[in-house]
Amino acid sequence: MKICVIGAGPSGLTTVKQLLDEGHTVRCFERGSNIGGIWQRSADPSADAEDMKVFDSLILTISIKLMSYSDFMVTGDRVFYTHAQYRQYLDDYAEKFGLRRHIALDTRVEEVKKEEDGRWAVTVSSKGSRETTVFDAVAVCSGPFQTP
């Protein structure tokens, strides 16, 4: 199947990976300039609030051993990662499984419309252009703080 994944945060990344493992053709759209979703943090203090997702001093309240993906486990002692360490973990996961080539960054999903044949027309915008692609299925992984 040709599948669209919306969002390249922790849920979107593992969704892309699992769908690829099942042999599907996958395209992920991420509105941000990098993967990581709410774990993204701009180093630019003048950045737009949309780019500032977590506190500088944020530390996970659960050990990374329990936050790890089952196919990319962290070994050793219990450690409570900072947001930067968790972001690095997500980057390492994407790198290990070659996920970035399936992700379009700086791409906003404008519309998802079900077609008469049961497939999905997904319209995205990026760098001033709009494009509609038809997919067999859509996985919405845009995070808990989004409004459709």
Secondary structure, DSSP 8 states (H G I E B T S, - for coil): -EEEEE--SHHHHHHHHHHHHTT-EEEEE-SSSSS-GGG-B-S-TT--GGGB-S-TT-B-SS-HHHHSBTTB---SS----BHHHHHHHHHHHHHHTT-GGGEESS-EEEEEEE-TTS-EEEEEEETTEEEEEEESEEEE---TT---
